[in-house]
Amino acid sequence: MFKAEDKSKGIYQLITILISLLIAFSFNVNLFALLGMAANPIVAKIITGILMSRGSNWCFDFFKRIREPFGAVG
């Protein structure tokens, strides 16, 4: 059903998420607080850790899509 390559990729993604969550909770990193948004601190740290695990390029693209209006070109 699953290829060995897919399984190892999933394991690496899980490990990066766990490490990022550990960093977010250890260093009290809260992206929502940095952006001036009110959010539950625990949930905010979990979301921050998951975003951190995706990497800087993915996060940049994600926030770029949020900032631009739908249908904007460029």
N, C-alpha and C positions, 0 to 999 in steps of 0.2 A: 504494500500500500504506500508506504513512505520510502523514499530512497535514503540511503545512508548519508548522502550529502545534505539532504533536507533536514535530517535529524540532527546532524552536527551543527548546522547553521542555527537551528532553533535553540540548541544548548548554548551556543555562544551568545545569542541574543538574550537568553535568560540570565546568563552570567553577567553580561554588561548591565542589564536592568538592575540586578541585585547589587552590583558594585556602585552604580549611580545612586540607588536608594540609600545605601550605606553612607555615601558621601553627603547626600542632601540632608540626612538626619544628623550625621556627626557634626557637620559644619553649619547646621541651621540655615541651609540655603532655601529661600522661598522666592521664586520668580514673581509670584503675584504681589508680594510686599515690595519688591524692587520696582514693579510697574505701578505701584500706588493703588492696587486693587485689594478690596477686602475679600478674604476667603478663609475657610477653615484651615488652620495652620497645618494640620496633619495631612489633609487632602491636598493642600497646595504643595507640600513637600513631596508627596507621592507623585503628583503630576510633574513637578520639577525634576525629580529623579528620572522619570520615564523620558522626559524631553532631553535630559542630559545624555541618556543612554543612546539616543538616536544620532547624536553628533551635531557639530556646528552647522554643516551644510544643510542638513534636514531642517534644523531649527530656523535657520535664516530663511529658507524657502517657505516654511510654515508661517512665520510671522509676516513675511512679505505678502503672502496670499491674504492674510487677515487684514493688513493695512490697506490693500488696494480694493477699490470697489469691484463688485462682480462685473465681469465683462470688460474690464479695463485692459487696454492693450499696452504692452511695453514692459 
